[in-house]
Amino acid sequence: MFLNYFLSFGFFFLTSLAVLALFFFLYAKVTPYDDYRMIFTENNTASALGFGGAILGLCIPLYSALVNSVSYVDFVTWAIIAMVIQLLFAFAMTRLRGKFSVETHMNEGSIAVGILMAFMSIAIGLLNAGSMSY
């Protein structure tokens, strides 16, 4: 019996990590700037804040899916939906132009815009999680 619980935990946890790893890859593709270069080479705090908020924004609905799903397939379905919603949000926000250009501000290292992106991602994550009502 204990082994079944452990295996179930393992499947759900490893799947969560796989979704998160896939999100790391796809988020970098969705944003028009190179998050990894900006964070690890240029020490761009704004980009780190925005990316960190996006990660937390995904983990909130992932948590909701973990505690509310009725099966493994149900969880995987909601996890993918959560990831797609977060990626669509990031895509839309980073395509704004003019004075609201997230891309320009992130490249300039605007911490205010990084914080805004982080909080917006977290807000979308909360709405995403709350919308997963069964």
Residue, then its C-alpha position, 0 to 999 in steps of 0.5 A: m500500500f505504501l509503495n502505491y502512494f510513493l509511486s503515485f507521488g513520484f508520477f505526479f511530482l516527476t510530471s510536474l517537474a517535466v512540465l516545468a522544464l518544458f515551460f523553461f524551454l518554451y518561455a525562452k522561445v515565446t519571449p522575443y529576448d534571450d532570458y538566459r543570456m540576460i540573466f546568466t551573462e548580463n546579470n539583468t535583474a528585470s529579466a530574472l524577476g519577470f522569469g521568476g514570476a512566470i515560473l511562480g505563475l505556472c506553479i500556482p495552477l500546477y499546485s491547484a491541478l495537483v490537489n484537485s485532479v481526480s486522476y493522473v490524466d486529469f492532472v496532465t491535462w490541466a497542467i498543459i492547459a495551465m502552461v499554455i495559458q501562461l505562455l500565451f500571456a507572456f507572448a501577448m505581453t512581450r509583443l506590446r509596442g511603444k512606451f509599453s514595450v516590455e521587450t525594450h524595457m527588459n533589454e534596458g534592465s527596467i526593474a519596475v517592468g520586471i516586477l510588473m511582469a512578475f506580478m502580472s504572471i502571478a496574477i494570471g497564475l492565480l486566475n488560472a488556478g481559480s478557474m480550474s474549478y471542478 
